[in-house]
Amino acid sequence: MSPPRLLLIRHGQTSWNVERRVLGRTDIPLDEEGLRQAAALAAILEPVHTLWASPLSRARSTAEAVAAAQSGVALQIEPDLTEMDQGEMDGCGEAEMRARFAPVLSRWNVDPTDERLPGGETLREVQERGLAALARIAAATPEGASVAVVSHQLLISAVLCGLRGEPLSSWRGHAHKNTAWSEVVWGPVPEVVATKVAPHLDEPR
């Protein structure tokens, strides 16, 4: 039998994504476009055995759209899939970030691995809990089955760095548009086999 396949999906759009505000643990819901993206994702996503999601509403609502399109698929919430805790930065726009946190941002841009955001997490901590959560999900998945895992930008990027053996300073190279996803075959050595750029986002509205 083949190993399970994990589809790591970024949630749909929120108003804070549009406003380019830091979006960590603040529970901002999907906006109108995000709801459209979630519905479009649900229409094209392959059948999955199980759905897993972060507890934050933007991820949970994206997963619920998929669940509604795939009758009988269970949705489970995994707290360790939640977005990076960005502490005092959460909710800041770009100008406020530069004004208040310039030294932190300078160090982060060189190497974010162990740079603790004020009142928040390090990216290494995010990567470790994300990889542990995915390992638990894979262990609970039947061989050969696919599962959808709806999470967040920084967690997905950090996890992909770990799976590819890349430093966390490479996280931007794994950035996903809203509702795009990466496919991981979770064998003895998990392998990232594809990244989908969410072609449904380019369809006429």
N, C-alpha and C positions, 0 to 999 in steps of 0.2 A: 504493500500500500504506500501511497505517496504521503509526504508530510502535510500538515495543515497549511493553508494560505491565509495570511492576514492582510486585509486591505486597510491601510492607515489613511484615514480620510480627515481632511481639515473641515471644520464646521463652515456653515454659510455666513454670508456677510452680515455685519452689524453696523449701526450708525457710527460707532467709534472707529471701525476700520476705515470708513469713508472720511472721517474727520482726522484721521492719522493720530489718534490718541492712544497712549499705552493701554493695552487691554490685557490684564492679567486675571486676577481672581474676581474682579467686579463682575456681577452677573448681568451683563447686557444681553437682551434678547436679539434674535434675528430681526433685521428690518424687512421691509417689503421685498427688496431684491434678494435678501438672504432666504426668505421663504420660497421665492421662485427658484433659486438655485437648488435648494433642498428637494423641491418637487422634481426638478429636472434631473438631479442626481438619482433620485428614486426610480425614475422612469428608465434609466439606462444601466443601473448597477446590476451585475449578475446576481443570481439567487445565492443567498448566504445561509449558513446553518444557524448562526447566532449574530446578534448585534450587541456591541459593547460601546459605552459612551462615557465621557467625562460627566460629572454631575452638573456642570454649568449649563444653563438653559440653552445657550447657542449651540452647544454640541448635542445636548439631549434632543432638542427640537429637530435638528438635522437627522439624527438617528430615527426619531419617531416618524418622519416622513418616509424613510426607507421601510420601516416596519409596517406602515399603513399600506405600502405597495406590495409587500411580500407577506401575505396572510399567514399567520401562524408562527412567524419568526419572533423569538423571545428577545426582549431588550433588557440588558443588564447594565447597571451603573457600577463603574470602577473608579473610586476616588483618586487613585494614583495616575489616572489619565488626565487630570485637570491641568490647566495651564500653569506656567511658571508663576510663582508668587513674586510679583515685582514691587511689592512693598509700597514705599512712599511715591514711587514713580507712577503707580497706577492712576490712570485718568489724565496724565499730563499730555499736553500737546507738544509739538516739536520745540517751539520757542521756550516754553517753560522748562522742558528737559534740559536744554542747553544752558539756561540761566541758573538752574538749581543744582544740576548734577554733572557739570562739565568734567571734573576730574574722574568721576566714576565712569562716564561714557568714554573718556580717553583710554582708560585702562581696559574697559570692556571691548573696545574696538581692536585692541592689540591681542588680547587673549581673555575671553569671557569665562574660561573654565572654572576658576575658583574665585571670581570677583562677585562678592555677595552684594546684591542690590540692597540699598538701605531699607531695612525692615523686611527683606524678602529672602529669596533663595539664591544659590549659585546654579549655574547651568549644569555642572557636574551632578548636583543633587537631583535636578530634573531628569537628566539622562538615566541615572541609576534607578530612580523609582519607575520611570517609564519602561525601561528594559525589564525590570522585575515584573511589572504588570503584564507586559506582553508575554513573558515566559509563562505566567500563570494562565493567561487566556489560551495560549497554544496548548498547554498541558490539559486543559478542559475541553479541547476541540477534537472531534474524531479525526482519524487519519483521512487525508484527502479532502476534507471539508474546507470551505471558505468561511471566514468570519469578517464582518465589517467592524472597524474600530474607529469611532469618531472622536477626535481629539483636537489639538490646538497647534498653532504654528511652531512655537519654540519647542514644545515637547516632541513633536514629530521630527523636526530638524535635528534635535539633539540625539534622538534614538537612531536616526539614519546615519549620523556621524559614527555612532558606536558600532552599528552593524557593518559599516563599510571600513572600519578601522581608521577613521579619519579624526584629526583633532577637532575639538569643539569650535575652534576658530573658523572652521569651514562650514558652520551651520547655515549661512546665507545661501550657499550653493544648493541647499535642499529646501528652500522656501517653496511653499505651495500656495497657489491661488485658493480662494475659498471654494470648497467642495472638490478640489483635486485630491488625488490619492496616490500612494505608493503601495506596491504589492510586494510582500515578503513571504518567501517560502521558508517555513520554520522547521528546518531539519536539524540534525546534530550541530551544524554550523548554519545559522539563519542567513539567507541570501536575499538581498533586494534585487528583484528581477525586472521591475518595470515601475515607471512613474507616469501616471495619467494626468494630462494637463487640463482635464475637465473640458472637453470639446463642447459640452452642452452650454458652457458659458458664452460661446460665440454665436449661439443660435439667435435669430431675431426674437425680440421680446414681444 
